[in-house]
Each structure stands twice: as C-alpha cells, then as structure tokens.
Amino acid sequence: MATVHSATYQLLRKQGITKVFGNPGSNELPFLKNFPEDFQYILGLHEGVVLGIADGYSLATGEPALINLHAAAGSGNAMGALTNSWYSHSPLVITAGQQARSLCGVESMLSNVDAPQLPRPLVKWSYEPSYPGDVPRAMSQAIHTACQPAKGPVYLSIPHDDWHQEIDEDALLLADREVASASMPSDAQMQRLAERVNNAISPVIVLGPDVDAYRANNLAVELAEKLSAPVWVAPSASRCPFPTRHHCFRGVLPAAIAGISAKLDGHDLILVVGAPVFRYHQHAPGRYLPEGASLIHLTCDQQEAARAPMGDAIVGDIHGLMSSLVNLTRQTQRPAPAALPIPEPVAESAEGPIAPEALFDELNALAPDDAIFVKESTSTVTAFWQRVEMRQPGSYFFPAAGGLGFGLPAAVGVQIACPDRQVVAVIGDGSANYAITALWTAAQYEIPVIFIILKNGTYGALRWFSRILEAEDSPGLDVPGLDFCSIARGYGVDAVETKTRAEFKAAFNDALKAKRPVLIEVPTTTIEP
C-alpha cells in the first residue's frame, strides 16, 4: 500500500521536480528518509541561502523549485530572501517540517505555531494539512498554485509523523493531473488596444521583468521596431527584457515618481509591459504621468493591475499579449530612434583601486556573448547597464525587492539551471556577507560560477542615500577589514585578489577555463547608483 512518503515522491517525479533545495532539521528527516536515487538534494548552510539558490534556479528555468526548510526557525531565516521571490514571481514550493501532530498543541520544541500564518503576505497560498492523508493533495495544490499566473511562492507545513502513514491508492491519481492557464483578452479587447497603439503620435514602451520571464524579448524588439518607439526598462530592474545596444533602447527608468514623469515627458502613449506601474524607491513626489499622456498596462499579475495609480490594464499571458499586439500593429513611418552613444572606455591605469566602470568595460570584452550576469552591487547599477551589453533572454538577474543576500546564492542556482552558459556574479562587498555560505555549496557541488566581489569598504548605495536624506553622519555605513579571498578558500573556493586591470583580465580568463567556482576580489572606487 502507498504511504504519504511514496505518493508524494511519485507526484514530484511526475511533475518533473527532482531537485530538493534544503537545510534539514529533525522535523525534515522523515521526508528525506529513503531519499530516491533519481532525486538530487542540494544542501545550503543557511536557509536564506537555500531559498536564494532555489530562487535562482526557478528564475532561470521558469519551473517550480522545491525547498525543504526547518520548522519556524528555518522558515524565519528564509523570509528575507522570500521578499525577492515574491516580487520576482518565482514559483517556489516551500515546505517546512512540523513537529509531530500530538505535540503541536502543547507547543513542544520545534512546533511551528500557526504555521500557515508565518510566511504571509509573501506567499500566494499557505497551508498545513489537517490529517496525513491530505499531504499529497496539498502538495499537488501547492505546485499548481505556484505555477499559475502570476507565478509565486507557496508554503506547506507538514508534521513529521505524517510521512510513514499509509494512504488510499486514489492519492496516486494526483500525479497525472495537469492544470493549464489559458487567459487571453477577447479579439475586441485586442483590437481596441491595437487601435490606441497605432493611433499614438509619440508612443514609448516600458518593459519589465516578466517580458524576460515569458521569453517575449524578441516580440518586444519587433514591436519597438514597428512603432519606431524608444524602449525603457521599468525602474528597479530585476531582469533584462530588451537588448541593451539596440537602437531603440534608452536605459532603466529612475525609481522615483518625478524622475519617471520627466523621462517620459513628450509621449502621448506609455505602453508598460510585464512590470508594475511602477516600483518606486526614492521619495521624489510629482505627477504620475506627463501632461497629455495616457498609459496602458499589460501584466500577468492582477494585483499589479489593481493597485496601479493610473492607466488602463489588461491582465493575461505576457507572451500571448505581445504576440497578438505585434500582429495587429502597423508599421509606422516615424523615423527610428538613434542609438545611445556607447560610453567612452575608461583609460588604463596601473594604479588601484579600479573604477567599476573600467571593470565593466573589461567584463563586456571578456565575458562570453551568452553570459548570465547575477548582480548585487546596488551602487553600480547604472554603470553596469551602460557598459555591459546584454543580448539574449535570461542574461541578467537582480534582487526584485532589493533584499540583500540574493546575488551569491542565486548565481549558484542559475548556474545549476544553465550549465551551458557561464554565470558571472557581480557582488558588492556589503551584499556578499548576507549569504557568504553559498560559496560552500558552489564548492561542494562543483558549480562553476565566477564570483566577482567589488570591494570598496562601504555600503555604496547607502552613502548616496545619506547625502540625499542629509544623514551623512549616520553610523554603520562602512565595512572595513574584509578578506574575501581567505573566506572563499575556507569554504573550498579558489580565490585571487586583483589590484590592476591587467591582473583582473588574467584572473577572469583563467576562471573561464577553470570549470569550477572561482572568486575574484577587486578593490574598487565608490560611485553613485
């Protein structure tokens, strides 16, 4: 007879989920007992790192990732990373071991009190089965809920004494279920949308991360070329939805109301695709829209559509919406936008520290054309987008909610998902410390990420904000005395410090050939975001 354990693993297998990202405690051991040979367990040394690795894997594949955390404490450790997953629409299936059912009521050690409430509001659905027989069905619901648009994380708390319980054979029917989404606007709605786009005098396109997630990048290029429209990337960009050297590309919008309105001034129609309207950060009040402009919002997320403070919205499949709109859009006779000038190369210098702009020039020249950049150096965002060309879908990942600790583990997860593309993690020295144990996982599983640590001894983005907020005398803005090469070697990762551009070029070229994780520490100057 089937057990909860065997039925659940059969369900996971049929759904193509054969990797488990975890950090186990006693409550999780009954689930991991007799671990199937066709599954792989990927261990992280901290739950935030575990979730970050799984997040990177899920972002790169577009598929659900299964995470196994330890009760309330482990779930709490992962909550910081979960903020990024929620805003990046990552379909994560997070499971947490619960104490034995008979011990939960007395709140014995390792009981997860009111477990479904713990991860909210950062999950789409949260549940603890009311009896053992409901565990496989709940797991099935978790997987399908995570994967339905808008995708997002879910949470399932499972008492550890449920796994060995026998279960009715009907539970095996769950393994063969499919749940598909088929949401598209009506022909009349698409015709009205196309009419507004075709009749616009000066349209502008703003693209967000879901364009890249739905692999609609080429459709975005086709639409921009038909309209001869400038293309901006939505503020707080967590992915790259458009080739950065295309003549229509204009850069990333500032994350401020007044700044966005100023950049989009002069356009009568603003078409926003696959992004919230908008993810603001800096408090700079102003008009939401420029004078005379209207806005159309295409999104996969009904919550994003509902909470937007302006514009009309259509909720649906981003790839389907874009494909239909491209087919209905007429070729304009407007002149095409002129390409942005490529920034002048930074002059060679024999002295350190290296300017981040110079480092990015080298990266652009040396990295493979299909390299994937996982970025978590917030003070160098603008310089990176200006100087590093990103050509292909799935080439860039950044923490969607700004929660630090994303970069190192996400790079590991992305590299697991994309073994045929080189992952380059560009991480600030302040950010790196939030998830430094990800290096151990990279070493143990021989995951060949190239980690580049930009070491300027300070929280660069905070330095910038301290000037804006007139709080430059705030304590805690500097992080001196860090030796990342020693730390990396302690975790089993080869590491080298490079103090000149020539040394960096040599080290990076060696890392490309290494086929194992390598960390390059680069002392850099401090620049503004």
Summary of the structure (lengths in Angstrom):
residues: 529
radius of gyration: 23.9
end to end distance: 59.9
largest distance: 73.3
contacts: 1903
relative contact order: 0.11
helix: 40%
strand: 17%
